Amino acid sequence: MHRITTIDMLVIALVTLVASLAGSALKSLPVLSMFGALIIALLIGMVAQFPIRRWYERGRSARVDGVRDGAGLISNKLLRLGIILLGFKLNLQILFTKGIVCLPIAAVVVTFAIVVTYAIARAFRVDPMLAILVAGGTGICGAAAVMGLSSAITVDEDREEEKQEDIMMAVAAVAIMGTVFALAEIVAGPLTGLSATQLGVVAGASLHEIAHAVAAGAAFGSVEIATIMKLSRVLMLVVASIVIALWWDRTQETPDSAGRRRIVFPWFMLGFIGASIVGSFVPGVSTIAPTLVDIAYVVLGMAMAALGITVNFRAIANRGRAAFLASFLASILLLGLAVAIAALVF
């Protein structure tokens, strides 16, 4: 309770709220729409850390600790709330009717992308935690997947700062790669000879952020199938979180002195599924679901901005290059798979 009721917590809450609302407002601009509200909020948070350090912290150790604790609390707790509320975006009735063909494709695409991205990253000697976060973001739904999967990964307290740096690097990698490939698909897509429906499937199956898939789908005149295909991948976040939590515990987590292991089951994913079920099948909820999704993005934007406030730029420069390259190469392979599936199935 003490960590919540502090001036430092209030300052960071206000800064992250402003950053999140600004991200939601700026995402409608032509160029920034390709990034989406979450990435914009992250960038604002990264910029905000400089005035916070210079004018608020001013080298005072108590305030430095307070800002770090406040940002950590927001990025951790609001992340879970945002992911749960994001479940209202998934209309299961549509996914299990119009999107029934997309669901098995999403399972194949997500599995392929995570396994291949992780393998490439590890071949480049990227540490396992950063590698799996980049793999999840590339395979599922960009920044939201990175943040969601990070909650399924447990580390010792002395590695918590490293974990935050890895989250930041993974988010940056998938955001940049997703934007690059979205622009590439929009420009080159019409030259491939694929139909509008096929191009929409390719966008939904290969691009990282929901904003990327929607933007590309709109450019092709097939935004509905692109969105359904993308949301089918988002649904895989639940299964991926559980599988990765179990895998991390078995392969990476170190038992304590009593020989016990700390597995953290991502319980908030049950809330995500619950919100999807309620929004899809409970009468009347569908009318307020868009508002709840808007709140989800505000909350997630605050979590992203809080992450940006604590980012270590030097660590990204030193450790992030191999992760970026791994995401780039995996994105090429993912695009190839998506094109092949679209051509064969649609």
N, C-alpha and C positions, 0 to 999 in steps of 0.2 A: 504493500500500500504506500509505503514511504517513497518508493521510486516514482509513483504516479503523481503524488501531490507535491511536486517541486516546481519552482520557477523555471528551471532548465527544461523540465518536461513540457511545461506550458509554451515556452518559446519554440521548442522543436515541433510541437503539435501545430502551432499556428503557422510556422514556416512551411511545414510539409502540407498542410491543408491548402495554403495559398498556391504552392507548387502544383498540387494535384488539380485544383480548380483551373489554374492557368493551363495545364496540360489538356484538360477537357475542352477548354475554350479554343486553344490554338490548333487542336487536331483537325478542325474544319478548314484550315488554310490549305491551299493546293499542294504545296510541297510537304508540309508537316503532316498531312493526312497519311502519308506513307509510313510515318514513324508510329503514329498512334499516341494516345494520351499517356500511357504508362512510360514509354521511352522519353517523351517530352518532360514528364514529371521527374524522371531520373536525371535528365540533363540539367534541369533547373536546380535540383538538389546538389548536383556536383558543383555548379557555379556558386550556390548559396554557401557552401562550406568556407569560402574565402572571406566574405564579410563576417560570417559567424566567428571565425577564428580571430580576425583582426579587431572587430569592434565589440564582440560579446565575450568571448573567452579571454582574450588578451593575456594569454599565458597563465591564467589562474588555474591551478591544478584541479580545484573543486569544480569549477565550471567545465573544464575539459572532460572530467569524469561524468559530470551531470549530462552534458550534451551526448556523450557516447552512450550512456545508459538510456537516455530518452530516445535516441535514434534507434538503438537496439530493440527497445521494447515496442516501439511503433512498427518497425520492420518485421518483427516476429509475430506479435499478436494481431495486428490489423491485417497482416497477410492472410492468416487463417480465416478471419471474418470475411475478407474480400473474396477468397476462393469459394467459400460456402455460398455467398450471395451470387457469385458468378454462375452458380448452378441454375439460376432462374433463366439464364440465357439459352440453356439447352431444352428445346422442346422435344421430348422423347417421342411424342406421337408422330412428329414429322420424321425424326431419325429412323423410327421403326416402320415407317410406311414409305415415304418418298426416298428416304436415305438408306433403305434396307440393303441396297447393293453397295453403298459406300462404307458400311460398317466393317465387313470383312476386309475390304481394301485398306481401310484405316488401320486395322490390326496388323496387316502385312507391312504397310508403309512405316508405321511407328516402330515395330520390332526391327525392321531392316535399318532404319535410320539410327536408332539408339545403338544397336550392336556395331554397325559399321563406323559410326562417329567415334564411339568409345575405343574401338580397335585402332583406328587411325591416330587418335589422340595419344593413346598409350604407346604406339609405335614412335611417336614424336617425343616420348618421355614426359608427357603431361601427367601430373599427379592424379591418382584415381578420383579424388573428389571433384576436381575441376573438370576432368574428362567426362564423368557421368552427368554433371550439370550441363555441360555444353551439348552432350548427346541428347539429353532430355529436351532441352530447348530447341534443338534442331529438329528433333523427331516429332514433337507434340504441338506445342503452341507458344514458342518463343519465351518471352520474359516471364509470363505467368507460370509456365511449366518449370522454369528454373527456380522461381521462388517457391512453388509448390513442392517440388522434389527436394529442395533444400531442407524442408521440415521433416523429411523422412530419413535424413542423414544425421546421425549423432556423432559428435566429436568431444574430446576432452576439453575442459575449460581453457587450457592453454593454447588450443588450436582454434578457438572461436574467432579470433581476428583473421586467421588464415581462411576460415570458412567464409567470412564476409567478403574478403577479397576475391575468393573464387566465385562467389555468387555474382559479384560485380563484373568480373571478367567474362563469365558465361553470358550474362545479360547483354553486355556490350557486343560480344562476338555474334550472338544470334540476331541482335537488332541490326547490326551492320550488314551481315550476310543476307538476312531476309530482305532488307531494303534493296541491296544490289541485285538480288535475283528477281525481286518483284519488278524492278525497272527493266531488267533484261527480258523477262517474259512478256511484259507489256509491249516492248519494242519488237521483239523477234517472234512472238506468238503467231500473229497473222501471216507470217512468212512461211510457216511450217506446213500449211495445208490442212491442219486439223480443224474440225468444226468448232463452232462456238461452244457447244456442250463439252467437247473434249478439252478445249482450252480451259474451261471453267474447272473441270475435274483436275487438270494438271495444276492449276493455281491452288486449289484447295488441298491437294495431296502433297505439294512440294514446298509451299511458302510457309514461313515460320510463324509470323504473327497473324491474328485474325484480321487486323487492318490491312496487311499485305494481300491476303486472299480476297478480301472484299474489293480492294482497289483494283486488283488485276481482273477479277470477275466482272466488275462494272465496265472496265475497258473492253472486255470481250463480248459484252451483252449477255453474260451468263452468271450474274451475281448469285442467283438462287442456288444453283448446283455447286458453285464454288464455296458458298457459305455452308451448305449441308455437308460437303466433303470435309471442310475444315473443322466443323463442329463435331463430326464423327471422330476426328483425331483428338479433339479436346476431350471427348468422353474417355479416351484411352488413358488420360492422366490418372484416373482412379486406379486402374489396374497397374499402371507403370509405377505409381507411388508405392503401392503395397509390395510389388515384386522387388523394387530397388531397395526398399527398407529391409526386406528379408535378406537380399543379396549382400547389402552393405554390412549387416550384422554378421553374416557367416564368413565374409572374406576380409573385412577391413576393421571391424570393431575389436578392440582388445578387452579380454575379460578383466574384471577387477581382481583384487587380491584374494577374494573368496571364490574365484572361478566363475562368477556370474557375468552374464553379458547384458548390455543395455539395448534392447531393441525398442525403438520408438515407432509404434504403429501410427500411421497418419490418420487419426480418428476424424480430423476435420473433413477428410474426403467422404466420409459417410454423410456429413452435413451437405456436402456438394451434391451427392446423389439424392439425398432427401429433398433438397431445394428443387432439383430437376423434376422429381416425381410430383411434388406439390404444385409446381408451376405448370406442369403438363396436364395433370389430371384433376386437380381440385377446382371446381367451378368458381369463377370470379377472380381467381388469383392471376390469370393471364392478363387481366386488365392493369394490374399494378406491377407485373413482372418487369416491364421496361424501366420503371422507376427504381426498382430494387437492383437491376443491373447497373443503372447509372450510379447508384450508391456504391455498388461493388467496385466500380472503376475509380470512384473518388477515394475509397478506402485503400484499394491497391495502389493508387497513385501516391498516397501518403506513405505507404510502405516503401515504394520505389524511391521517392524523394529522400526518405530517411536513410536508405542505403547509399544514395548519392552523397549525402552529407558526410558520411564516414569513409568514402572511398579513398584508397591509397593509390595515387596516380603512379608512383614509382614502382609499386608492385605490379601494376598492370603492364607497364613498359617492360619490366624485366621478365615476367612470367607469362604474359598473355599472348605473345606472338605465335607460339606453337598451337595454342588453343584456337586462335583465329584461323590459322592455316588448316587445321583439322576440320573446322566447321565449313570452311570454303570447299575443300575437297569432298566432304560428305554431302554437301548441298548439291554439288554437280552430279554425284551418283544418285541422290534422291530425285533430282529433276529427271534424270534418265529413266529411272524406275517409273515415275509418275507418267511420263510420256508413253512408255510402253504399255502401262495398264490402261490409260485412256484410249489408246489406239486399238487395243485388243478387246476391251470390254464395252466401250461406249460407241 
